[in-house]
Amino acid sequence: MENMFELGLDKTEASYTPLTPISFIQRTALAHPTRTAVIHGSISRTWAETYQRCLKMASALRKLGVRKGDTVAALLPNIPEMLELHFAVPMIGAVLNAQNTRLDSKTMTFMLNHGRAKVFFTDTEYSDRSRDALVGCDAKPIVIDVDDPNFAGGELIGKMTYDALLATGDDDFAWDMPDDEWQAIALNYTSGTTGNPKGVVYHHRGAHLNALSNIIGFGLPSGAVYLWTLPMFHCNGWCYPWAVTAVAGTHVCLRSPQPQPIYDAIAEHGVTHLCAAPVVLNMLINAPEEYRKPFSQHVTVATGGAAPPAATIAAMESMGVKVVHLYGLTETYGPSLICEFQDEWHSLDAKGKAAKMARQGILSLSMADMMVADPVTLMPVEQNGKAIGELFVRGNSVMKGYLNNPEETTKSFSGGWFHTGDLGVWHTDGYVEIKDRSKDIIISGGENISTLEVESTLYDHPAVLEAAVVAAPDDHWGEIPCAFITLKTGNDHLTAADIETYCRANLAGFKVPKKIVFMDDLPKTSTGKLQKHVLRGQLTG
């Protein structure tokens, strides 16, 4: 028997349109044209003005020869132009490749070639590296300079400036809906530690749904004031360029996430929300007293990119800042799990509550399913908080795949799941807790040691500012835990023996770091992740 609900009920233009986050700015400009959209130093623009600039830039790019499926690369900090390109580029069916501003020129060359960039927007701060990167390009893109008035220095190396290009655009430009919501909207490169980075392709559907998921999970209200401390180049700012726009919020831009300007912006502009890696939270917690400014509004910070120590969460909460812990990867548009706060956690003491909040949590609303399972058999592990397996996810905000890399795409999607490469446990309440990256787990004398557990213990020490634990080779044990530590100011008297004594009081003996190295600063990526491969290299090279 035929299904009567399928007869004569086909999709039509009246009942179905492809999902795309571009529609958010059109609606916001209509609903709140005079509301402040962007603040950057002395620059302040409304949503009507910002939408108009996006339309003009889309028109200008089309006149420049950019067509559907072309790549537009951008090496820009968190400035209004970067926000505008998140809308202008996909408005003409092109694909935005926001590049990591701290990468070396050789890697930039690879990305420009691999993504076949037709246009390359570059900030004057990065003119030297951009010029070097362009030398190795197979087909040189059209270079457009962004000359930000909030930065002094660098050179103009392009065909024209952003403003000059913008002036060529038409005010009455009509943007294009994607033909299919599976159409590519962005290209992001993973920060691999060996070999060339992989190009992760996002689609309009995933960007739309993940932005809406962020709004609900993060509690973004209409008119939220969002501070850009998370790089917009990182997973397209976890989709927050689109999410904040959808709620007609205000984007407060910062070129660099330093403690003093962050505190200044929170106080001056009434910031209500921001996203930051744990390392940025740590900077705020330990900032000099003279940087801190009082604020009366409720502030919520979403953190992810690395597992935040419970001590960091507790310290932020003591400052009156609500913490939302998110988990994700470049391949999942940023946030894919959220540590949804449970009512009964309110009754816990600060340390107990922070320990619960430090877990990675459950699925975000844009994802469909997750499991912790054996990486070979894909059999789920027992939900007892002890059995370790790999985290697998699937859903609407998982990438299309890796650009021009079918082998890695097939491998990452084998068995119908995306393989995250993160090892963790599944608790009885269904929450996931990541214990380590598969490559970071330490196997010492046959025992598995979670570097995150050791790091969390180290962060509980009142004198420790930053800590990273990696495996050091050992003739007897095979591997032993080695801790790299940065101390807070005024604690130079602390010795390795002091740290070891503290760890022995709080960890099983085999988990105590057998080697301790003090450093002035730990190596990090531009998104705040500790570069453990650099530390491992110091031990082996």
Secondary structure as UniProt FT lines:
FT   TURN            4..8
FT   TURN            13..15
FT   HELIX           22..31
FT   TURN            33..34
FT   STRAND          36..40
FT   TURN            41..42
FT   STRAND          43..46
FT   HELIX           47..63
FT   TURN            64..65
FT   TURN            68..69
FT   STRAND          71..75
FT   HELIX           80..88
FT   HELIX           90..92
FT   STRAND          95..98
FT   TURN            101..102
FT   HELIX           105..114
FT   TURN            115..116
FT   STRAND          117..123
FT   HELIX           124..126
FT   HELIX           127..135
FT   STRAND          142..146
FT   TURN            149..150
FT   STRAND          160..161
FT   HELIX           162..166
FT   TURN            167..168
FT   TURN            171..172
FT   TURN            181..182
FT   STRAND          184..189
FT   STRAND          199..203
FT   HELIX           204..218
FT   TURN            222..223
FT   STRAND          225..228
FT   TURN            232..234
FT   HELIX           235..238
FT   HELIX           240..246
FT   TURN            247..248
FT   STRAND          250..253
FT   HELIX           259..269
FT   STRAND          273..276
FT   HELIX           278..285
FT   HELIX           289..291
FT   STRAND          299..303
FT   HELIX           310..318
FT   TURN            319..320
FT   STRAND          321..329
FT   HELIX           330..332
FT   STRAND          334..338
FT   HELIX           343..347
FT   HELIX           350..357
FT   STRAND          361..363
FT   TURN            365..366
FT   STRAND          367..373
FT   TURN            375..377
FT   STRAND          388..395
FT   TURN            396..397
FT   STRAND          401..402
FT   TURN            403..404
FT   HELIX           406..412
FT   HELIX           414..416
FT   STRAND          418..426
FT   TURN            428..429
FT   STRAND          432..437
FT   TURN            438..440
FT   STRAND          442..444
FT   TURN            445..446
FT   STRAND          447..449
FT   HELIX           451..459
FT   TURN            462..463
FT   STRAND          464..474
FT   TURN            475..477
FT   STRAND          478..487
FT   TURN            489..490
FT   TURN            492..493
FT   HELIX           496..504
FT   TURN            505..506
FT   HELIX           509..511
FT   STRAND          515..518
FT   TURN            526..527
FT   HELIX           532..540
//
